[in-house]
């Protein structure tokens, strides 16, 4: 057994103690130190996995129920581990700039959310996969509810209601899967190995439950309406974590579902229709928004629809494309929300019509937003290009010309983001700023862009 994975998950939880007893000046430094340690250990774990070391850990918990606390690094979790460590490290860099009251509680919530998110992607056991999923959801509720904007209560409760429905469907599915395999087990890879023994009717029922659960979480039309409200009211770091990490729970779950339930593959074509429509719908709706954060939120609906098409295509290209697209989206969308939140701090508004000429006074923000937009669209030399290319190849192989539909969504996203760049950042008019730009914001944006370009130039490190 290799202890590196439980150590990665435990570091954020262990760091809660010094946060509770430390001086107020050091709170964000502790969170940053924990996130940096997780990032470095994640790179080490991935390096070990690439070199064929056994990166897994398991201890008995309730052996009579087939339940153990187990973590495993696989081809699926490797990419998502890197994504999670990058996004949380970036969010920890700018926490002090955006959070100016209730810092101790915020850092406790932040660390719990980080540990739980890592647990979701590293768990090799469905029971703890569900437990970590729930913890992360509850922490995001508190981030929105306590540190959000004017309508934070409405957005937080809408978020948690949708999340509870998704979680309930997931819980029922976990129980049904546990009961349907012999011997009974919660082990994800044990269930995958026994997939052919699960009764057909059970596979159909569980597939339907999981599809709806993950569609809510990603989110995919028509279960997407909670997302724009949550992003609009969430603090900037909350939006980075929500878009960069938590939305990927649904995409990861979708990939696991196709492995555990062979019957689900039979519905791939019909799912691709729904997901493709969601991608186009998200792009079109984003173009009609007047609030910068809501516009960016709808681009997430579009991008996650494209990811879901890749997941439905299954196969080497579709699966790897979905994974790499989630990695790219997690990093690039964090940049866009980082810049949007900073503009809100500087100018006191997110109305597109009131934001003008950012490039004159804050050129770094303009350039970072442009680079983030390029990464979201999937221009070559960014990680987004690799993910989109693999998805299009995989979906075209599986669905024919239907697989090209997401390309229309990307073209619409490109038009929207270029329009935002011209309207907000390159306008000749100017808006008056109310606050100075923090250096940590620029450093954070540079770190994220270096990550997406590095992963775009060297995809062979992970794929």
N, C-alpha and C positions, 0 to 999 in steps of 0.2 A: 504493500500500500504506500502511496505517495501522499504526504500531508500537505502539498502545496495548494491544492484546491480548497480544502476546508480552511486553510490559513487565509486564502484570498477572500473567502466569504466572511470569516470571523473578524478580520482587521477592522472593518467599519463598526461592527458591534462592540468590539473591545475599546475602540476609540471614544465611545460614548462616555466612559468613566472619566477620562481627563477633561472632556468637555463640561461635565457636570461640576467639576471641582476647580477648574482653571479660572484665571482672571479673564474678564471680558475681552481684553485686548488680544488674547491668544486663541479665541474660539475658532475663528476661520482658518488660522494657521494649522490647527489640529486637524480640521476636516481636509484641508489641502494636503497635509502630510499623509493622512490615511489614504486619500485618493491617489497620491503619487506612489505610495507603497503598493497599492492594488495594481496600478498601471505597470509598474516594473515587474511585479511577480507574474502578472498576466502575460507579459512578453516572454518571461522565462518559461512559463508553463507551455505556451504555444511553441516555443523553440524546442522544448523537450518532446512535445507531441509530434512535431514535424520530423524529429530524429528518431521516431518510432519507440520512444520510451512509454511505459505504461503510466499514464497520468490519470489515476483513479484512486478512489478512497471509499471504504465502506466499513461501517461498524453496526453491529446488531442493535435494534431498538425494541421492536416487538416481534421476535422471530416467529412466534406461533401464528402471527397474522401475515407473515411474509413481508414484514416491514423493517427496513433498515435505513440508516442515515448514510446515503451514498452519493458521491459526486463522481462525474466522469467527463473527460474532455474528448469530444468527438468532432467529426468533420462539421457538424451543424453548430455545436457550441463554441468552437474555436473562434470563428469570425465574430460571433455575437459577444463573446467575452472581450475581445479587443475593442469592439464598438462601445460596450458599456463602460469599460475602464477609461476610454478617451473622453466620452461625454461627461462622465462624473468628474473627471479631473478638470475639464474645462469649466464646468459649473462651479467647482470649488474655488477656481481662480478669481471669479467675479462676484462671489457671494457677498463679500463685504461692501461692494459698490452698490448693490441693489437692495440689500436687507439692512435696514437701519434701526429696527426695534425688534425686541423678542429674539435677539441673536442666539441665546443659549438654546431655547426651544427649537429654533430653526435648525441649528446644527445637529441636534439630536435626531430630529425628523429626517434630515438630509442623510445622515449616516445609516439610519435604519433602512431608508429607501434604497441606498446603495447596496447594502448587504443583502437585502431581499431580492433586488434585481439580479445580482450576481447568482444568488441561489436558484432563481428560476431557470437560468440558462445552463447551470452546472449540475443541477439535480438529475440523478439517474433513477429517481423514484417518483412516481406520480403523486404520492401523498404529500411529500415535501415540496414538489413542484407547485402543487395547489396552495400549500401553506405560505410559501414565499410569495406567490402571486398575490394572495390576499393581503399580506403585510404591505407589499409595495403599493397596492391600490389604496389602502387606508392612509398611508403616509402622504400620497399625492392629494388625497382629500383634505388633509390638514394643511398642506402647503397652500392650496387654493383658498381654503376657508379662513385661514389665519392671516395670510400674507398677500391675498389677492386684491383686486381693485374694487370699484364701487359696487358691482353686482356679484361680489365673490360668494355670497351665501347661495344665491340662485345657481350659479355655475357649479359650485362645489356639490350641492345636493343633486343636481342633474347628473353630474359626473358619477357620483357614488351610486345613484339608482341604476343607471345603465351598467355600471361595473358589477353591482350585486346580481343583476340578472345574468350577466355573462358568467360570473363566478358560480352561480347556482347551477347553470347548465353544465359547466365544467365539472363541478362536484358530482352531479348525478352521473355524468359520463365516466368519471374515475371509478365510482362504485360499481357501475355496470361492467366495466372492463375487468376490475378485480374479481368480480363474481363469475365472469365468463371463461376465465382461463384456468387450467389445471396443471400443476397446483396453483392455488390462489396466490397472486403476487401483485405488488404495486410497481415492481421493477419495469421501467420503460422498455429496456432491451429484452427482458424476459417476456413481456407482452408481444413485442415485435417478433420474437422467435416462435411464439405460439399463436401468431395471428391467424393461421389457417384453421385453427381449431375453434375459433370463436364462431358461434352460430350466425348464419347469414342475417336473420332478422335483427339480432343484437347489433351486428355491424352496421346495418342500415340506420337503426335508431340512434346509436351512438354517433355515427357520422353526421346525422342531421343536427343533433344537439351541439356537437363540437363546431360544426360549420357556423351555426348561428352565434355561438359563444365567441368565436374568433372574429367573425364579421363585426360584432359589436366592438370588440377590443381594438381592431386594426385602425380605424373603423372603415367599413364599406357601406355604401348606399344600400338600403335606406336607414341604416343604424348609425349614421354619422353625426346627427345633429348636436350631440353633446360636445363634440370636439371644438368647434369655433368658439362656443361660450367659455369652455374651460381655458382655452389658450388666451382669449381676450382678457380674462380676469386674473389668470395666474401671474405670479411674479416672473420675471425673465428667466431666472434659474429654473423655476417650475416648468415653464414652457420648454426649456432646453431638455430637461429630463423626460417630460411627458412625450414630446415628439421624438427625441433622440433615442429613448430606451423603451418606455412603457408600451408604446404602440407596437413595438416589435414582439411583445409577448404573443399577440395574435398571429403574426406571421410565422414565428417559431412553432407555435402550437399547430398551425396548419400543416407545416412540414412533418411534424411528428405524427399527425393524424394519418397522412398518406402512408407512413411507414407501418403504423399499428393496425390499420384497417384497409386491407386490400380492396374491399368493396368500394371505398371512397374514390378510388381511381376511375371507376366507371362513370362517375358524375363530373369528371374533369372538364369536359367540353361545356356542360351547362354552367358550371361554376365560372369558367373563363368568360362566358357571355356576361354574367352578372358583374364579375370583377372588371372586365373591360369597359362596361357601361359606367361603372362607378368611377373609373379613372377619367373618362371623358367628361362625366358630369362634374367631378371635382374641379377639373380644369376650367370648364365653362363657368361654374359658379364662382370660382376664385376671381375671374375677370370682372365680375359684377360688384365686388366688395368696395366699400369706401374706407374701411379701416385696415391699416397695414397688417396688423396681427391676424385679423380674420382672413385676409387674402392669403397669407402664408399658411394659415391653418388648413384652408381648402386645398392648397398644393399638397399637403400631407395626405388628404383623402385621395387625390389623384395618384400620388406616388405609391401609396400602399395598395391601391387597386392594381397598379402595374406589378408590384411585388407578388400580389395574390395570383395574378395570371401566370407568373413564372412558377409559383408553387403548384398550381393546378396542372401545369404541364409535366410535372414530375421529371424523371430522367436526369441525366448528369447536367445538361445545360440549364434546364429550368430550375432545378434545385440550387445549383451553385449561383445562378443568376439572381434568384430571389434572395439568397443569403448576402451576396455582395451588394445588391441594391439596398438591402436593409442597412448594411454597414455604411454605405455611401450616404444614404438619406439621413441616418442618425447623425452623421458628422455635419453634412451640409446644411440641414434644416436647423441645427443648433446655431450655426453662424447667422442665418437669417433672423432667427428669434433673438439672438444676442444683439444684433444691430437694431432690430425693431424696438426692443426693450430699452436700449440706450437712447434712441431717439425720443422715446416717451419720457425718459428722465431729463433729457436736455431741453425739450421743447414743450413738454406737458401735454402732448396730444399725439394720437396715432392716426388722425384723419389725413388721408392722402392729399386732399386738396389744400391742407394747411402746412404741409411739409415741403419746403422749397430749398433748392440750392445748397444741399448738404456738402457738396464737394468743395465749396469755397472755404468754409470754416472748419470742416472736419473731413479732410480728404481720405484719411485712413478708413473711416466708416464707409465712405462711398466705394472705395476700392475693395474692401472686404465683402460688402454686399454684392458687388459685381462678381467677384470670384465665387462667392457662395451660390449665386444664381447659376453661374456656369456649371458648377458641380451638380446642382439639382437637375439641370437640363440634361447633363450627361455628355458634355463636350469632351473630346479626346484629351488625354493626359490627366483626367480626374477619375476617381474611383467610380463615379456615376456612369461613365462611359462603359466600363467593364461590366457592371451589373446589367445595364440596359441591353448591351450587345448579347450577353448570354441569354437573357430572358427572351429577346426577339428570336434568336436561333432556336431555343427550346420550344417556345410557343408555336413558331411556324412549323416545326417538325411535328408537333402534337396536334395542332388545330388548323393547319393550313393558313389561309388568308385571314382567318379570325385572329391569328396571333399578331397581325400587323396593327390591329385596332389601337393598342396602347401607344403606338407611334403618334397617332393623332393627338392623344392627351399630352405627350411630351412637346409637340409643336405648339399646342395652345399654351402650355406652361411657359415655353420660351417666349412667346409673344407677350404674356402677362408680365413676366419678370423684366423683360427689356423695357416694357412700358413703364413699370415702376421705377426702373433705373433712370429713365429719361425724365419722368414726371417729378420724382422726389429728389434724386441725387444730382442730376445734371441741369436742373432748371436754372435760368438766369436770375430768378428772384431769390430772395433770402428770407429765412425765418430767424427770429431772435432766440438765442439760447438762454436758459435759466440756470444752467449748471455747467460746471467744467467736465470735460471728458476724462474719465479715469484711465490711467495707463494699463491697468489690469484688463480692461475691455479689449484694448488693442493687442496685448500679448495673448489673450485668450483666442481672439480671432485668428491671429497668425498661427498659433499652435494648431487650431482646427484645420486651417487651410494647408499647412505643411503636411498634416496627417492625410488629408484627402488626396493631395497630389502625390505623396509618397506611395500610397496604396493604389493610386491610378497607374503610376509608372512601374510598380513592382507587384502586380497581382499574384504572381507565382508564389509569393511568400505565404499566402493563405489559401489559394484555390488549388 
